[in-house]
Every structure is written in C-alpha cells, then in structure tokens.
Amino acid sequence: MRIAVVTGGGSGIGAAAAQALAVAGWAVVIAGRRAETIAATAAGHPGIAAVVADVTDEASVRNLFATTVERHGRVDLLFNNAGTSAPEADIDELDLDVWNRVVAVNLTGSFLCAREAFRVMRRQRPQGGRIINNGSIAAHTPRPKSIAYTATKHAITGLTKSLSLDGRPYDIAAGQIDIGNAATAMGGGAAAGATQADGIRRPEPLMDVTDVGRAITYMAELPLGANVATMTVMATKMPYAGRG
C-alpha cells in the first residue's frame, strides 16, 4: 500500500487530489485546520483518513507525520498543497501582518511539511518517496497587485528545485504543479472577474478541479526513477502568457 499525505485536503485542489489518489489505490492522510471540513472530505472514502494540523506550526506538522507513520509505517508521497492568498493591494498598501500570514502558510508551511516528509523518506526502508509542491501560474507570471502571493509562489519553485537536488542521494523525487483557474472556492472567483494587466476586470474561464486531481495522480504514480519536474495544468483559454 502506498501512503500519501495531502495538506489543505479539506476542500478544493487538496480534496480533489486526495480523492483521485484514493481511487488509484493510495492510502491518503489529509490534513487541515478545521476538523469538520477534513472529516467531511474523508467521509465516504475508506482510503482517506483525516488529521487536524496547522502547517504553520512546527509541532503540529511533526505530529501529522508521526501519526501517519504510526498508522501506516511510511510516507511515499507528500502533496504540499496548503495555501492562502491576500486581497489585491499595491505594495505600499499591504499590511505587514497580511504579508507574514501569506508567507507563513505558503512558504514556511511548505518548508515544514517538506522537511518532515524528507526526514521520514530518507530513513524509511525501502528508502525514498516523492514530494509534489503546489505552485501556481503566479510562480511564473503574476496577477496585478498580488505581491505577497506571487513572491511566495516564486519561492516554492526554489524550494522544489532544492528538494529535487538534495533528494537525489535518498531516492526522493520532487516536482511542482502549477495550476491555473481550477473551479474551487479559492480559484473560482476568476469566473466573475479578475484584474488584468491593463487594470480592467474581466471574467476568465475555469477548468474542472477533478482534472487537477488526475494530473497530480499521474505525477505521483511515476516510478521514482522518473519525475515530472514541473507541470502546468490550466483552463485552456485563461490568460497566461503576459496575462493577456
């Protein structure tokens, strides 16, 4: 049995990934801060278990992975998915508290989870595993007035590349999936209108979030001798190149 940990697994992309992995035969542990949300996602899916965890809290992250190993003996996959955004703002109007919150969840949280996954994967037998980080189209091309989100997602690319390099001696593969306009509570607002590079708000196409789950499962199911370093999956007609 292959064992996966999915953070931010209570809804949206995390839930879609967890369900797709469970259908493919993985035992999945989903993590999130709200017990009722992750419990609802796990309900009706015997391959999915829920653990309350806050990715910004070091002790909570350690407990997540310790609990997973205690139940299943190992970790074969981390989908580092938990993330947050911030309201549109020019940099001179962005509160430090908002910046720190986005950095704490998107970057520090991803680091803490990757660190624990790496620790487990390096020491387990058979050795190794895979870490998939959730980047974003913003890891390549920002939206206007999104400096906190964009900076953290660019940093995820650096985290992924470093993990990919440092994981080689231990059969730990690392890749990044960059997702554009999935129909979720967080991403679905683009359908009502998103600010473009010219400052005008225009509706954007969405894609079904289940297609994201399928993409993540493809990355996860490769043998450790092969790796998708980066994958972009997006609504076909959404603005991307130059955000135009």
N, C-alpha and C positions, 0 to 999 in steps of 0.2 A: 504494500500500500504506500503510495506517495503522499507526502504530507505538505500542505500549503498553509501559510499564514497570509491573510489579506487584511491590511489595515484600512480603516474607513469603510468597513464592509457592510455597514447597516443600510446603505442606500446607494443609488446611482451606479457609478462605474464599479465600485467595490462589490456591491451586491451582484451585479451582472457577471463580474469575473468569478466570484465565489460560486455562483450557480452553474456557470459554464464548466468550471473545474470539477465540481461535484458530479455533474453529468458525465464527465470524461473519466470518472473513477477515482478522483483525488479525495482524500480526507482533508477537509478545509476548516481552519480555525479563523473565524472573522473577529476582528477587534474594532471597538468603537467606544466612545464615552457614554453613550446612552444605552442602558441595559435593555429598555423596551424596544428600541429600534433594531438592535442586532438580534435580539430574540425573535422578533417578527420576521426578519430575513431568514433566520435559521429554521423557523417553523416549517414543517412540511418537506424539509430537505434532510434526510437522515445522514447525508455525508457532510453536513455543515454543523459546527459547534460554535458557540459564541463565548467570548471572554471580554469583559469590560476592561478597557485600557485607554490611557491617555498618552499619545505618542510624544507629548512634550515633557513627560515626567519619566526620569531615568528609572526609578524603582518600578513604576508601572510597566514599562517596556520589558524590563528584566523578568517581571512576573509573567508577562504574556508568553515569553519564550520558554521560561521554566515550566509553566503549566502545559504548554504544547509538548515539550519533550517528556514530561511526566506522563502525559496521556498516550503519546504516540511513539516515543522513543527517538524521534529525529525530526529535522525540518529539511525538506527538499526544495521548497520554494518560498520566497517572500515576495509578495506583490506590495510594494511600498506605495500605497495609494492615498493615504490620508492627506487632505489638503484643504486650504481655505483661500478665500480671495478678500478683496477690500473694495469699498466704494471708489468710483472714479475720483481722482484728485490729482492736481498738479503737485509737484514735489514740494513747493513752498507752502502747500496747504495740507500736507499729510502729517498727522499727529505721530509722534514717536511711538505711542502706545499701539497704534494700528500697525506700523512697520514691525515692531517687535512681535506682535501676535502672528503676523503672516510669516515672519522668519522662524518663529518658534515651531509652528506647525509644519510648514512646507519644507524647511531646510533642516533645522535641528531635529525635528521628529523623524525625518527620513534618515538622518545620520544615526540616531539612537537605534532605530529598528534595524538598519543595515549592520550596525556594529554587533548587535546581539545575534542576528542571523549568521553573520560571518563567524562569530565565536563558536556557535553551535556547529555550523557546517565544516569548519576546519578540524574539529575534534571528533566528530562522529565517524562511525565506520559502517558502511563504506563512506569515505570522505567525500565532501563536496555538496554542491547544490546550486541553485540559481536565484539571483536577485533581479527583479524587474522593477525599475523605478518609473513612477508616473510623472512624465514631464508635462509638456503642453505644447501647442502651437506657439505659445509665448516663450518657450525655450529657444525659439528661432526668431520669431517676428512679433513684436509687442503690439498690443492694442494701445490707443491713446490713454494717457492718464492711468497707467497700470504699473507704476514703477516698482512697487513692493512685490507684487505677484511676479512680474517679469524678471526681476533680479533673482528671486528665489528659484524660479524655473530654469534660468540660465545656470544657476549654481548646481541644480540637480544634474545637469549634463556633466559638469566637472566631477561630481560625486560618482556618477555612473562610470565614467572613464577611469577614475582612480580605482574603483572597486574591480573593474574588469582587469586592470593591470595587476593589482595586488592579489587578486584571487587566483591567478593562473597556477601558482605552485600547489594550490589546495583543491583544484578542480571546482572552483567556484566561478560560475559564469555570471556576468552582469550585463543587462541591457536596459534600454529605455524605450517606453512607448509614449509618443506624443499624440494627443487626442484633440480633435477639433470638432466642436459643436455636436456633442452627443446630447440626446434628448434626456436630460436629467434635471433635477431641481436646481443644481448649480449652473449647468451649462445651457439649459433650455431657454433662458431669458433672451438669448440672441434671436430667437424667432420673433419676439416682439419688437426688437430693435437694438442694435449695438452701434456704438460710436465708431465711425470710420476715420481714416487718416485725414479726411477733409473736414472733420468735425461734425458731419451730418450723421444722424442715427438712421440706420436702415435695417430692415428685417434680414436675417440670414437663414439659410437652410440648415436643418438638423439631420442627424442620422440616428438610427435606432441603436440604443445602448447595448442591445444584445450582440450587435456586430463587434463592439469593442470587446465584449467577453470572449467571443470567438477568436479575436486577434491575440488576446493575452494567452488564451489556452494554446494556440499554435506556438507562441514563443516558449511557453512553459514545457511543452511536450517534446521539444527537441532533445536529443541526447546531449550530454554535457560536452561532447566533442564538437558540437556545433552551437552557434549562438547568433541571435539577432541582436546586433549591437544597438541599432536604432530602428524604430518603426514609426511611421506617421500614418495614422488612420483618421480620416476626416470625412465630413459631409462633402460630397464631390464638388458641389457648386458654391461652397463657402468661400469668402475672401481669404486668401492666404498669402500668395506672393505679393509682397508690398502691401498686404492687407487691402488689395484692390481687386 
